[in-house]
Amino acid sequence: MSDDTTKELPQDPAKVNVNDPEELSYWCRKFGCIPSNLFAAVYFAGDSPEAVEKYIKEKSIYSP
């Protein structure tokens, strides 16, 4: 991620990056899930935000 900590968007919005803590937090907020569920979604669906969101919805792994 860039040095600009005021940015809300990830460095590459076309890829879900679970290896950067700031981006992990961003994607978890965006998809409404916990980190372990996001890791699973990226593992099984790939790093495309669309694929990750679809996986999370299909598996109903939203956080309460």
Secondary structure, 3 states (H helix, E strand, C coil): CCCCCCCCCCCCCCCCCCCCHHHHHHHHHHHCCCHHHHHHHHHHHCCCHHHHHHHHHHHCCCCC
